[in-house]
Amino acid sequence: MKYGFYELQTARDWYREVTADIGMHAELVIYWIRVSALLVTPIAPHFTEHIWSSLLQEPKSIQLALWPEPSHPVDKAVVDSGVYMRNTVKRIRDAELNIMKKIDKGKKGKHGNGSDAAFDPKKPKSVRIYVATTFPEWQDACVQAAKDAYVEETDKIDDAKVRDLLTERGLIKDKRAMPFIQLFKVSGRDIWAWRLRTDNHS
């Protein structure tokens, strides 16, 4: 139920949202329905049988259908980009909600550029997102320290070793170092671990 229904529903909702201006691809939606039905069949056989025969108009019972198989390998970079964008959109919306709460309390909101002009929710809004292709030198050093402290057996970063490496490399006194590493671990633990694994094996 978690993966076959709830998480697939979330993926579908996100896809519908980001394609609101052009519409969802019909073939992809049908594929999504088929996969979702097949995955949920062991738990909700009557419901999925109805979807299979009535909506998809399959001639045979879903009980005779094969388990879905990926048509090609998962593009991890695309998946990670999607996760990043969802988190970014959420942060933007949370920031807007916080401004609206301040306005409701009679306080002036502020634009993202730091001006003192009041935020007007009725006016069109736009967001400019910058994407860096490389880290600054100090961040590269932090990334390398985290990679060197990554323990594959536990799939975790050894914090004590990170501190030792930062001390050894003269970065421990940089107040930006540990918060930067912790940010990666907290906001994107799965992506971070995947990157460390693939980098270490490349």
RANORJO-V236074 format. One line per field, one symbol per residue. ss: DSSP state (H for helix, E for strand, - for the rest). psi: psi as a letter, one per 20 degrees, with the letter a starting at -180 (. if undefined). A space follows every 50 residues. Layout:
ss = ???
psi = ???
This chain:
ss = -HHHHHHHHHHHHHHHHH-------HHHHHHHHHHHHHHH----HHHHHH HHHHH------HHH-----------HHHHHHHHHHHHHHHHHHHHHHHHH HHHH--------------------------------HHHHHHHHHHHH-E E----EE-HHHHHHHHHH------HHHHHHHHHHHHH-HHHHHHHHHHHH H-
psi = hgghfghhggggggghgikhhiqqpghhggggggggghhighhmhgghhg gghggilphrqhiiqqpqqphrqpnhggghgggghghggghghggghhgh hhghjjqprqrijjrjqqpoiiqqqqppppoqiqqrghhghgghggghjp ohhikrpohghggghhghjkihioiifghgghgghghlgggghgggghgh i.
